[in-house]
Each structure stands twice: as structure tokens, then as C-alpha cells.
Amino acid sequence: MRIAVNAGSLSDSVYEIFLRIAASKSEHIFLFIFDKYFSEKINFSENIVPVIIERKGKSLFNWKLWYNFKIPKALKKHKADIFISEKFISLKTKIPQLLIYPDFTFIHQPSFLEKKQTGFYKKNTSLFLKKAEKIIVNSVFFKNEITLRYKTNEEKIKVLYPEIESDFKDLSFEEKESIKEKYAEGNEYFIYTGTISPQQNLLNLLKAFSFFKKRQKSKMQFIIAGNRGIKYEEFIQQLRLFRFKDEVKILENLSTSEAEKVIASAYAMIQVPLYESIATQGLQAMKCKVPTIVSSAGTLSEYFGDAALYANPDNYKDIAEKMILLFKDEKMRRDLIEKESVQAEKFLQKKNKNILFEIIENTITKNPLN
């Protein structure tokens, strides 16, 4: 089989899965498509063939040109049996397509997008879902939404939950203390990890932390770790006006190994986005035996069950009350950690590689090219 993967569209976790699939299926050719030149230092397995299809600019016109004209032409040239892409697919190719994690931001958080982008999604999402031979989502929540909102046959939708990297683990007391000394002046800290942007509800987290500090009078700190996102500077400007700004630490571009240690040493992880399609950071904390406070909205209860505290992302006082509850009730905190150990097992089985390849294989078998 010749499997074309829109590698440039894939999130890091999905990209890693495809690297593992290719390495384990040496009898098949994997065409990794990029819209710009990649580093030649990347060590691909021998059956991965990089394909560069240049895309000039990010306008909607260039998007349509790339997906609907350049992609079909390249798929035909390379005799691909299937095209796999995240969020978007081509509306013009006759080759069967697998759509991974369609984007519903325009429904749940339209303020994240520009007006033109919202219009584009409204017009094309139903077409993507209809065109795709198979659709991969990360929760039953989204499967039901696609089925009901877009009248899509549920048999073409497969739920594939995220997997937690095995490197995330609990640390010794001494290791945790060392990290606290390095990043939090020796103090306990709450942590948020992910994109650093107002869109991630970080202002409500700051308000919640302020409420917590006023009530508890503790030395607890708050670490925000990740990479810069949209309106990062706007968020930093607002942080400078914050009463407890000296007890909020911003950690950017940590190495993977260091990020793992910072998460594992936290008092609790807080992930309460207004809209969230995946819960990777919270799952990582769960693997490290770090209690989590997550959003009561959307998909997260599907991941965490009774192994987390839930807060209304629109209500900073509710978030703060959950922080206070964790801080004051040590028994409840220990109980959550015990429940996390059980819940985390569901995301450690590393079956996604096999499940995903089986879907690819079945899709190609049912749609042989003439």
C-alpha cells in the first residue's frame, strides 16, 4: 500500500503515532506530505518518502489551491491509495480519505477565529465530513455531535482516545524538591501547561489564583508553562497589572524531559479551558500522580471520570474553590491520586497504532483503486 499522510497538518501526538506505524510496517510506503521544506536531519524509516508540495501564504485562496488542486495532483502522481489529514481534507480527489480530529472551534468558541475563518468552517465542515471515508475523533462527545448535528452515519466515525507518553511518571521527594527550588523558590505550586494565550482561559486562572491567595495566605505559586500563542503579549501585559504577579512564573520552551519533571513536581494541574477537544496535559499530570482540576464543559469528564475535580471555566470563583478544596483536604487529594492510577491505565495501552493502521487497511480494501 502507498499511504499518503498530510504530515504537516498533524499534531505532535498523531505525528508520533504515524512514525511508529511506518517503522512497524516496512512492507508499505508512507508518503509524508509537507507544505514547506523540513529538516533533512530528521531520521525517517526507509519506507517514509517525504513529499514537498509548496504552499504560498495562509490565505483561504491558497488553502483551497493547495488542498483541492495541488494535493489531488500529487496523490495521482505518487499513486497513493489513501490520503490522511488532520482537521481538513481535499474536496476534489477521488482517493479515499481519512479525516482525523475535525475542528469544531467555530461552534464552541467562535471568538478564537476571524470572521472569514468562521465562515469557511461553516461552509465546508459538512462537506469534509461527507467526503471522508472514515472520521477519527477523540471522544464520544464529538462522535455524538457529528452524528446528530451533521446527520453522519455513526459507523464511519471511530473514537480514538489520546495516549499518555510512558516517560511521564511520579518523582521521588528529593527530585520534586529540587524542581521546586529551581522554579518556585522552594514552594508548592499549581501548574498550567499548554499554549500561553488569553484564549486558553488564563485570565480566569489568574483571577482564581488571586482569590485563592487572598483566602489561604499561603506561599503557593502558579507556574504557566508552554509556548507562545495568539495574543501572548496582551496576556503578559495583563499579568503585569496582577497583584500576585511575582508568584506567577512563566516557563517557555522547556525541553520535553524538563517539562515532565515540572509537571510531576506540581501540587496540582489546572486545565479549565472554555473549549477543549483533547486533554493531553491533564492526562500527563494524572500519570505523574498529580491531582487535576479540569473544565466541567466539553469532553474532559469522559477522560477523567471520578479522578479529577471539575470547575466551571466561566466562573473563576468556582475554579478557586476547587483549588482551596484540594489545598485544605489532604485526604481527598490522596483519594484523587489513587483514582488517577486506575484511570490512567486506560490511556497507557498503546493500542492506537494498531487500531489506526487497521482502519487505514480496511478503508483501502473497501475502496480499491481501478
Phi, psi and omega in degrees: 000149177243107190254114180268126183238124176285076189300326181293341181270347191280139171293161186303317184294320179289322178301316179297322178298318181291328174297319180291321178298311182299318181295331183266352182236065186294344180281352181246154178261132178246118179267106180268110185266130177235150178264004174206168184291138181254169179292129179288353180279352179295129181268088176279153170293159188298337182270007174264123179249109178291135178233121179262120174239100189295137176235124182263112177081167183246018179292161179297327178297313179293326176299309181297320179299318183289309184286321189264349179232309181290318180297309179304320179296317180292320179298320178292317181300318184267005176055047180289145178266342181200152176238128183240129184211152179259133178077312184234155170224177178274140178264002187244341182279152177265353179289138178301143185233147176246118181261121181254129175049065174304148188265121179246025177303323184296340178270312188270334181211066184299338180294344178290340190246156171285161183302320180294322179294316178301315178298321179297313181296317180300322182282324191254340185302315179298327179290320177299314183295323179288321183289324183296137176286321176222151181232131177253128175234167184253013178197156173295329177307311181285327176300314180295322180296316179295317181298315185278314185288323185247010177052043182267139177299121184294343180290339179271000182250127179243131177270125179232103182289152178295159177246146178266132177298140183292341182292338179284125184203165176292151179247163176288163179303316182296319179295319179296318180297323178297318179293319179298319177296321184289320190243342186227027177056032177083004184263161170293158179208146165278156180222141166241135173233146181140200179292134179267101186198148175302334181296342180269018176067027183290333179293322176292328176293320177296318178297320180295318179296320178298316178299317179299313183296321180294325182280322190260338180055037182260174177269011180306139176244174183228120179254130175247112186239137178158204180245155182296137177240194180299135178062034178301313183298325178297320178295317180297321178298320179290325178297324181296337179269358187280135184301321184257032185300328181289345179256010174249123182249131176258120179244114182254147170052043174293148173295159181302315182294323180288321178299320178301317181291320180295320177294313184295339183265358184286155175287321177198151174263138177238117178229095183232059179291154176291329177217131180215128180260348180208157189233042188304313185295319178296323178293323177298317178297319179300320178295330181273005182063040175253123180302150184234143169245120185234167182291139176279354181266151172076222194268348196295329178297335178292329180275320192259342179054230180264017183261020179210164169263144183246137180229148176287116185295339179278348188242101184295331178292324177294318176300314181297320180299324178290324176296317180295318180301315178297320184291323185271332186251089183293327179296316178298322179298317178295322179297319179297318180297320177296318179293326179299321182301321179287313183295323183297331181302331181293340185246014183246006189278347175055045179263349187301323180302312182290319180296316182295318180292325178297320177296316178300312182298316180293323180295317180291318181299321182280347182229061181296140179276140179282000000 
